[in-house]
Structures are given as structure tokens and as C-alpha cells.
Amino acid sequence: MTAHVTYGCHPNARLSENIVESERVWGAVVWGFGSQSSTFRGKLGLASSHVDAVMLNSTIYGDGELIVKNGEFVHRELQDIIDKLR
């Protein structure tokens, strides 16, 4: 079961053995499977384990609109934020 999906948007984060940093890599998408902590306030609850999968250079569409292309945020409504962060 999917516990969470995380979109990385920290311009200085680097892929490393530390998942807390890796899940923040600019343009990365992290899929968490298995147990879901009560801090997420979700309804999945506990499972026997949890694993995160980091995907780099992803392309993401939301409601048919391109948001991230090959790991770069491209949606026009995000441009001001992108300029400030990069």
C-alpha cells in the first residue's frame, strides 16, 4: 500500500544514504510503501514494514497540466517560487 508521495523542492539537498535529505532533492519524487505513521494522520495505519523509493528526473502531470519535466519544475504558476529557490 502507498503510504505517501513526496515531491522534493530543496535546491541544496543531495542524494545520500540519509532518506530525510534524499527525499528533498530538487525535482525528486519519493514513494513510501507500507506502514504509515500516525503523524501523517492518514488511515493506512501500521504495516510490518516501510520502504521509500526515490525517483530522479521524474515528469509529473496534475489535472492534465505539466508540473515537473525531467526533474525540473516547469509550471508557470510556480515560476516566482522557482526563481527564489534556485
N, C-alpha and C positions, 0 to 999 in steps of 0.2 A: 504494500500500500504506500502511496505517496504521502509523506509527512509534511513536506514543504518544498517550495521552489523559491530560490533566492537569486536576485539579479545584482551582480557586482557593479559598483559605481565609485570605487575609491581609486583615484588616479595614481596613488603611490603604493598600492598593495601589490605584492608579488606572489606568484605561485610558490608554495613551500610545503613542508611537512605539517605546518600548522593550518588546519582547516579554517580556523577563525580568520586568518589572513587570506587564505586562498579563495574563500567564498566571497571576498570583497574585490577581487581582481577586476579591473575595468572591463566591462563587456562580458564577463563570465556569467554562466548560468549554473546554479547548483541545485541538483535534485536530491532531496533527502527521502530515504525509504525506510520504513519500519516504524519504530517507536516514536511517539510524538509527546514531547514534554508538556506538562500542564501549563508552563509559561506561554505556550503558543495559544492556549485557550481554544484549541481545536477539539474535535470529537473522536479522533482516532484512538487515543489512549496508548497504553503500553503494548509493546510487542517484545519478542525475545531479543531483538537487536535493532540497531540503526546504522545506516551507512549513507555517506554523502558522495555524490558523483559530480565532479567539476567538469563542465564543458566550456572550452575556449572557442573563440571565433564563431560564436553562435549567431544565427539570424532569427529574430523574433518578430512575429506579427501579433497585434492585438486588435480585435474587431476589424480585421482586414487591412489594417494600416501597418506599414513597416516602422518598427521602433528601433531595432538593433540590426545592423547588417555586418556580418563577418566580425563581430565583436566591437563594433563602433556604434554608439547611439546616433541615430540619424533623424529621428522625428523632429519636425520643425518646431513643435511646442516645447521641446527640451533644449533648444539651441542656446538660450541665455544661460541655463544652468550648466550645460556642457562647457561653454566658454569660460565660465567662472571656475569650474573644477579643473580644467585642463590647463 
